[in-house]
């Protein structure tokens, strides 16, 4: 279940996702980059790193990913994922987004007990729509204390890239913002954890993902890659695999797509 935020929070939160696993089975999960950061909130979850096997915090933030992260679950789970606009995590944690890119940060370590009430609601399996309404109130109050001018510039640039499906050059951004390429790169690294070019490449990749997911007649993959702005299919496949760990065909054959960038392997 994917739920949009209210209009006044849309510049900071892309959407909420409610996920539930009611079976006591091991499930392998993969989260791959869509240029966003986010928050995973749970009340009682046994989620482990697919690489180290370490248990994940009960609730955690994740920085912008350069590729993908694998997890596995040993038990039932009931969770809400809050998918942020890339710069929102910088606002919440008040630190360089570059330093926390590809990182998992325990909620308890940075916000103490500020989200504990939401974890308790999830533990008690309260209607997720009620929990999301309470989260909207929490984030609204939080934002009233944390905004500055730079956020407005980054937010406008990010929306410009999204509207153009990632097909934006550094010169386009210079013209749009009035800032030099180097200045924008520094700002993007600090607030979003990646360069404008990297973010544009991710958005272009997700433009291609939307095309193949909507294609009902197995439209030619090469044609779709050109439509998304890739110069050739080999470039697309290389970029796709770097970011998802899969080829486009393997992604299409994945049966359980819990979200566009969160799948069960």
C-alpha positions in Angstrom: 0.0 0.0 0.0 1.5 3.3 -1.1 0.1 6.5 0.4 1.0 10.1 -0.7 1.8 12.8 1.9 -0.4 15.9 2.3 0.4 18.6 -0.2 2.4 20.8 2.2 4.8 17.8 2.9 5.2 16.7 -0.7 8.4 18.7 -1.2 10.0 16.6 1.6 8.2 13.2 1.6 7.6 11.3 -1.6 5.3 8.7 -0.2 4.6 6.2 2.6 4.7 2.5 2.0 3.0 0.0 4.3 4.5 -3.5 4.1 3.4 -6.6 6.0 4.7 -10.2 6.0 2.3 -12.5 7.8 4.3 -15.7 7.3 7.1 -17.1 9.5 9.5 -17.7 6.7 12.9 -16.4 5.6 12.5 -13.8 2.9 15.3 -12.2 0.9 14.8 -8.5 0.1 16.6 -6.0 -2.0 16.4 -2.2 -1.7 18.0 -0.4 -4.7 18.5 3.3 -5.3 15.9 5.6 -6.6 17.8 8.7 -5.5 15.8 8.9 -2.2 16.7 8.5 1.4 14.2 7.2 3.9 13.0 5.8 7.2 12.0 2.3 8.1 9.7 2.2 11.1 8.7 -1.0 12.8 7.5 -2.2 16.2 8.9 -5.8 16.2 11.0 -6.9 13.2 13.8 -9.4 12.7 15.6 -7.9 9.7 19.2 -8.7 9.0 21.9 -7.4 6.6 22.4 -9.6 3.6 26.2 -9.1 3.7 27.2 -9.1 7.3 24.2 -10.9 8.8 24.0 -8.2 11.5 20.6 -7.5 12.9 19.2 -4.2 11.7 17.9 -1.6 14.3 14.2 -1.9 15.0 13.7 1.4 13.2 16.3 3.1 11.0 17.1 5.8 8.5 18.9 4.9 5.3 21.0 7.4 3.4 20.9 7.8 -0.4 22.2 4.6 -2.0 24.8 4.4 -4.7 23.6 0.9 -5.7 21.5 -1.5 -3.7 21.4 -3.2 -0.3 20.2 -6.8 0.5 18.4 -7.8 3.6 16.6 -10.9 4.9 13.8 -11.4 7.3 13.4 -14.4 9.6 10.0 -13.7 10.8 6.8 -11.8 10.3 7.0 -8.0 10.0 4.7 -5.0 10.0 6.4 -1.8 9.0 6.0 1.6 7.4 8.7 2.9 5.0 8.8 6.7 4.7 10.4 7.5 1.4 12.0 11.0 1.6 12.9 13.5 -1.0 16.7 13.1 -1.0 17.5 16.3 0.9 15.0 15.6 3.8 17.4 13.3 5.7 20.0 16.1 5.8 17.3 18.4 7.4 16.4 15.7 10.0 19.9 14.7 11.0 21.5 18.1 10.4 24.6 16.6 8.8 26.2 16.2 5.4 24.1 13.8 3.3 27.4 12.6 1.7 28.6 11.3 5.1 25.5 9.2 5.5 25.1 8.0 1.9 24.9 4.2 1.8 24.6 4.2 5.6 22.1 2.8 8.1 21.5 5.0 11.1 19.5 3.8 14.1 16.6 6.1 14.9 17.3 5.6 18.6 20.9 6.9 18.1 19.8 10.3 16.7 16.2 11.0 17.7 16.2 9.1 21.1 12.5 8.4 21.9 10.9 10.9 19.5 9.5 8.1 17.3 8.9 5.6 20.0 5.1 6.2 20.0 5.0 5.2 16.3 6.9 2.0 17.0 4.5 1.2 19.8 1.5 1.7 17.4 3.1 -0.6 14.9 3.8 -3.2 17.5 0.1 -3.0 18.5 -0.9 -3.2 14.8 -2.9 0.0 14.8 -4.4 0.9 11.4 -1.4 2.1 9.3 -3.4 5.1 7.9 -3.9 6.4 11.5 -0.1 6.0 12.1 0.7 7.9 8.9 -1.7 10.7 9.8 0.2 11.1 13.1 3.5 11.0 11.2 2.3 13.9 9.0 1.7 16.0 12.1 5.1 15.0 13.5 7.0 16.0 10.3 5.0 19.2 10.0 6.1 20.4 13.4 9.6 19.2 12.8 10.0 21.2 9.6 8.7 24.4 11.1 12.1 24.6 13.0 14.6 23.5 10.4 14.3 25.3 7.0 16.8 27.6 5.2 17.3 29.1 1.7 19.6 26.4 0.4 16.9 23.8 0.9 14.7 25.8 -1.5 17.4 25.9 -4.2 18.1 22.2 -3.9 14.4 21.3 -3.9 13.8 23.4 -7.0 16.7 21.8 -8.8 15.6 18.3 -7.8 12.1 19.0 -9.2 13.6 20.4 -12.4 15.6 17.1 -12.9 12.5 15.0 -12.1 10.3 17.0 -14.5 12.9 16.4 -17.3 13.2 12.7 -16.4 16.9 13.0 -15.7 17.8 14.4 -19.1 19.5 17.5 -17.7 23.0 18.7 -18.4 25.2 20.7 -16.0 24.7 23.7 -18.3 21.0 23.3 -18.0 21.2 23.4 -14.2 23.6 26.4 -14.3 21.0 28.3 -16.4 18.1 27.1 -14.3 19.7 28.1 -10.9 22.2 30.8 -11.9 24.9 29.0 -9.9 28.1 27.5 -11.2 28.5 23.8 -11.8 31.0 23.5 -8.9 28.8 25.4 -6.5 25.8 23.2 -7.3 27.9 20.1 -7.0 29.0 21.0 -3.5 25.4 21.8 -2.5 24.1 18.6 -3.9 26.8 16.6 -2.2 26.0 18.2 1.2 22.2 18.2 1.0 21.5 15.1 -1.2 24.6 12.9 -0.8 25.4 12.7 -4.5 26.3 14.9 -7.5 23.6 16.3 -9.8 25.0 14.0 -12.5 24.6 10.9 -10.3 21.0 11.9 -9.3 20.1 12.6 -12.9 21.3 9.2 -14.0 19.2 7.5 -11.3 16.1 9.5 -12.3 16.7 8.5 -16.0 17.0 4.8 -14.9 13.7 5.0 -13.1 12.1 6.7 -16.1 13.1 3.5 -18.0 11.8 1.4 -15.2 8.4 3.0 -15.5 8.4 2.4 -19.2 9.1 -1.3 -19.0 6.7 -1.8 -16.1 3.9 -0.1 -18.2 4.7 -1.9 -21.4 2.0 -4.5 -21.8 3.1 -5.8 -25.2 6.8 -6.5 -24.6 7.8 -3.5 -26.5 11.3 -3.6 -27.9 13.8 -3.1 -25.0 16.2 -1.1 -27.3 13.4 1.3 -28.3 12.5 1.8 -24.6 16.1 2.5 -23.7 16.3 5.2 -26.4 13.0 6.6 -25.2 14.4 6.9 -21.7 17.5 8.8 -23.0 20.2 6.0 -23.1 22.6 6.2 -26.0 22.7 2.4 -26.4 21.4 -0.8 -24.8 24.7 -1.9 -23.4 25.1 1.4 -21.5 21.6 0.9 -20.1 22.3 -2.7 -19.0 25.5 -1.7 -17.3 23.8 1.2 -15.5 20.9 -0.9 -14.5 23.0 -3.7 -13.1 25.2 -1.3 -11.1 22.2 0.2 -9.4 19.9 -2.9 -9.0 22.3 -5.9 -9.1 20.0 -7.3 -11.9 19.6 -7.0 -15.6 16.3 -5.4 -16.9 15.0 -8.9 -17.8 15.8 -10.3 -14.4 14.0 -7.3 -12.8 10.9 -7.9 -15.0 10.9 -11.6 -14.0 10.9 -10.7 -10.3 7.4 -11.7 -9.1 7.1 -9.8 -5.8 7.8 -6.1 -6.4 6.9 -4.6 -2.9 7.7 -1.2 -4.3 9.3 0.0 -7.5 12.8 -0.1 -5.8 12.1 -2.7 -3.1 11.8 -6.3 -4.3 11.8 -9.8 -2.9 14.5 -12.0 -4.5 
